Amino acid sequence: MGYAISAFVIFFLLIGSGLLLLFYREALGQRLSAVLAPSSDPLRPARSRLRRAAESLGVVAGSIQKLVPKSGKESSIIQRRLIRAGFRSETSINVFYAAKAVVPAILCIAVAASGLYAWSPYLIFGAALVLGYLVPDFVLDARINARAAQIRIGLPDLLDLLVVCLEAGLSLDHSVLRATEELRHSFPAIADELGLVMLEVRAGRPRVDAWKGLADRTDVDAVRMLVSILVQADQFGTGISKTLRIHSDTMRTRRRQRVEELAAKTGVKLVFPLLLFIFPSVWVVVLGPAVILIQENLKL
């Protein structure tokens, strides 16, 4: 066991030393370029540093992810999940699989350093390996759910903006661009997706295929309904302002009903905390003095 821990420590020290040397070389080259060709943009060095750090991280992740066994079908599924979470970079899948290799090693080192393995080494280290392998999946699922919730919450506001722009005389594409600019800060997820749709349309992809791609990327039922409305309007040339307004009202009604449903379930969910935490404390406060008096009387 000691040899394994030493090997893990040496492995991570070598990786850290390589990254340190790489970042130091990047910083030195950046300083020389700044002296030779000064730039008027004060944020350019920071952006360049972040970009180079991301590239270096991608290179390291590409080397580490080879340790994790995977198939082509699994990689395609992971790639779709990463896209739904908002990670569209080519190195995202390498970082994900590298995390599946690094996190178990970190947990094993933490277990060895804390001495928890003394109770049952095989069980504790096995649990650390399994948990570390599954942690990236849990984090990715949480990211997907959070992004889907943000899109679901911001969709009624998007529909209202589209209705206003369409009734003002703008076309559908210009309305989407305008709504994207307005929602850039409040709902960045849905603005990012709409911006990608417009980029695909400008690149020459058919509008129907671009909207269907949006439904596949987000995997949100409300977005699928919106895409179906827009596709039908594009194919048959019908007006969509009234339909979008009705759809927006329907989504707000569903959201209100969802909140009311969660509020109705609160009483049932409070039963378990009451039984486990509050009632025992009340029993101790109420029955504690009586139990003490009974014990004293029995001693007499």
QUIZIQUI-V939539 format. One record per residue. RES is the residue in one letter. PHI is phi in whole degrees, 0 to 359 (999 if undefined). OMEGA is omega in radians with two decimals (999 if undefined). D_LAST is the distance of its C-alpha to the last C-alpha in whole Angstrom. Layout:
res->{RES:RES}
phi->{PHI:PHI}
omega->{OMEGA:OMEGA}
d_last->{D_LAST:D_LAST}
//
This chain:
res->{M:G:Y:A:I:S:A:F:V:I:F:F:L:L:I:G:S:G:L:L:L:L:F:Y:R:E:A:L:G:Q:R:L:S:A:V:L:A:P:S:S:D:P:L:R:P:A:R:S:R:L:R:R:A:A:E:S:L:G:V:V:A:G:S:I:Q:K:L:V:P:K:S:G:K:E:S:S:I:I:Q:R:R:L:I:R:A:G:F:R:S:E:T:S:I:N:V:F:Y:A:A:K:A:V:V:P:A:I:L:C:I:A:V:A:A:S:G:L:Y:A:W:S:P:Y:L:I:F:G:A:A:L:V:L:G:Y:L:V:P:D:F:V:L:D:A:R:I:N:A:R:A:A:Q:I:R:I:G:L:P:D:L:L:D:L:L:V:V:C:L:E:A:G:L:S:L:D:H:S:V:L:R:A:T:E:E:L:R:H:S:F:P:A:I:A:D:E:L:G:L:V:M:L:E:V:R:A:G:R:P:R:V:D:A:W:K:G:L:A:D:R:T:D:V:D:A:V:R:M:L:V:S:I:L:V:Q:A:D:Q:F:G:T:G:I:S:K:T:L:R:I:H:S:D:T:M:R:T:R:R:R:Q:R:V:E:E:L:A:A:K:T:G:V:K:L:V:F:P:L:L:L:F:I:F:P:S:V:W:V:V:V:L:G:P:A:V:I:L:I:Q:E:N:L:K:L}
phi->{999:296:294:296:296:297:296:299:297:296:299:288:294:295:297:298:295:297:296:298:296:295:294:295:294:297:295:296:296:293:296:296:294:293:287:287:227:295:244:277:273:289:270:296:300:294:295:296:295:295:296:292:296:295:296:296:297:296:295:296:296:297:281:285:293:292:285:265:289:202:243:295:294:296:296:293:294:297:296:294:295:295:295:295:278:99:257:253:292:292:272:296:291:293:295:297:290:296:296:294:267:276:299:301:295:295:295:295:295:295:295:293:288:276:80:290:287:296:290:203:302:295:292:291:292:295:295:296:295:294:296:295:288:268:302:302:294:297:295:294:298:297:295:296:295:294:292:296:295:295:295:295:287:276:294:300:296:298:296:297:295:296:297:298:292:294:289:280:108:281:282:295:294:292:295:294:297:295:295:296:295:287:263:298:264:280:227:294:295:290:294:296:294:293:298:294:299:294:295:295:294:293:285:110:285:303:298:296:294:295:291:294:296:298:297:290:290:279:58:243:298:296:292:297:296:297:296:297:296:292:294:297:295:289:283:257:71:271:286:240:297:295:295:293:294:295:296:297:297:296:293:295:295:296:295:294:294:296:294:296:296:296:294:292:278:297:299:291:290:281:296:292:299:297:291:271:238:275:299:300:295:296:297:295:292:280:268:300:299:296:295:294:296:298:296:294:293:291:292:291}
omega->{3.13:3.11:3.12:3.12:3.12:3.12:3.11:-3.11:3.14:-3.14:-3.12:3.06:3.09:3.11:3.13:3.12:3.11:3.11:3.12:3.12:-3.13:3.14:3.12:3.12:3.10:-3.13:3.13:3.11:3.13:3.10:3.13:3.13:3.11:3.13:-3.10:-3.12:-3.12:-3.11:3.13:-3.12:-3.11:-3.11:-3.10:3.10:3.13:3.12:3.12:3.13:3.12:3.14:3.14:3.09:3.10:3.09:3.11:3.09:3.10:3.11:3.12:3.13:3.10:3.09:-3.09:-3.04:3.09:3.13:-3.08:3.09:-3.12:3.11:3.14:3.12:3.11:3.14:3.11:3.11:3.11:3.12:3.10:3.10:3.10:3.10:3.10:3.09:3.12:-3.14:-3.09:-3.13:3.14:-3.12:-3.09:-3.11:3.07:3.11:-3.14:-3.14:3.05:3.08:3.09:3.10:-3.05:-3.08:3.07:3.11:3.12:3.12:3.10:3.10:3.12:3.11:3.14:-3.13:-3.12:3.13:3.13:-3.10:-3.09:-3.12:3.11:-3.01:-3.08:-3.12:-3.08:3.14:3.07:3.10:3.12:3.12:-3.13:-3.14:3.12:3.11:-3.09:-3.10:3.09:3.10:3.11:3.14:3.13:3.09:3.11:3.11:3.13:-3.14:3.13:3.13:3.10:3.11:3.11:3.10:-3.13:-3.14:-3.07:-3.08:3.08:3.08:3.08:-3.13:3.10:3.11:3.11:3.13:3.14:-3.12:3.14:3.12:3.07:3.08:3.13:3.04:-3.10:-3.12:3.12:3.08:3.12:3.11:3.13:3.11:3.11:3.11:-3.11:-3.08:-3.06:-3.06:-3.09:3.14:-3.05:-3.10:-3.11:3.07:3.11:-3.14:3.12:3.07:3.09:3.09:-3.14:3.07:3.10:3.12:3.12:3.13:3.10:3.11:3.10:-3.06:-3.14:3.13:3.13:3.12:3.08:3.05:3.06:3.12:3.14:-3.12:-3.06:-3.12:3.10:-3.07:-3.14:3.11:3.10:3.09:3.10:-3.14:3.11:3.10:-3.11:3.12:3.09:3.11:3.14:-3.11:-3.05:3.10:-3.13:3.09:-3.05:-3.08:-3.12:3.13:3.12:3.11:3.11:3.13:3.10:3.11:3.12:3.14:3.10:3.09:3.11:3.12:3.10:3.10:3.09:3.11:3.10:3.09:3.10:3.10:3.11:3.14:-3.07:-3.13:3.12:-3.12:3.13:-3.11:-3.07:3.03:3.10:-3.11:-3.02:-2.99:-3.00:-3.12:3.07:3.11:3.12:3.12:3.13:-3.12:-3.06:-3.05:-3.11:3.12:3.13:3.13:3.13:3.12:3.12:3.13:3.11:3.12:3.12:3.11:3.11:999}
d_last->{60:61:64:64:62:64:67:65:65:69:70:68:69:73:73:71:74:77:76:76:79:80:79:80:84:83:83:85:88:87:87:91:92:90:92:96:95:93:92:91:88:85:83:85:84:80:81:83:80:78:81:81:78:77:80:79:76:77:79:76:74:78:77:74:74:76:73:71:73:74:77:79:78:74:76:78:74:73:76:75:72:73:75:73:70:73:74:78:79:80:78:75:75:75:72:70:71:70:67:66:67:66:62:61:62:60:57:58:58:55:53:55:54:50:50:48:50:48:46:49:52:54:52:51:55:56:54:55:59:58:57:59:62:61:60:63:64:60:62:65:64:62:65:67:64:64:68:68:66:68:71:70:69:72:74:74:75:78:79:80:82:84:85:86:88:89:90:92:94:93:93:90:90:91:88:86:87:86:83:82:83:81:77:78:75:73:73:74:74:76:78:79:79:82:83:84:85:88:89:89:91:93:94:96:93:93:91:90:89:87:85:84:83:81:79:78:77:74:73:72:73:74:76:78:78:80:82:83:84:86:88:89:90:92:94:95:95:93:92:88:87:86:84:82:81:80:78:76:75:74:72:70:69:68:66:64:63:62:60:59:58:56:54:53:51:49:47:46:46:43:41:40:39:37:35:35:34:34:31:29:29:28:25:24:24:23:20:19:17:16:15:13:11:10:9:7:5:5:4:0}
//
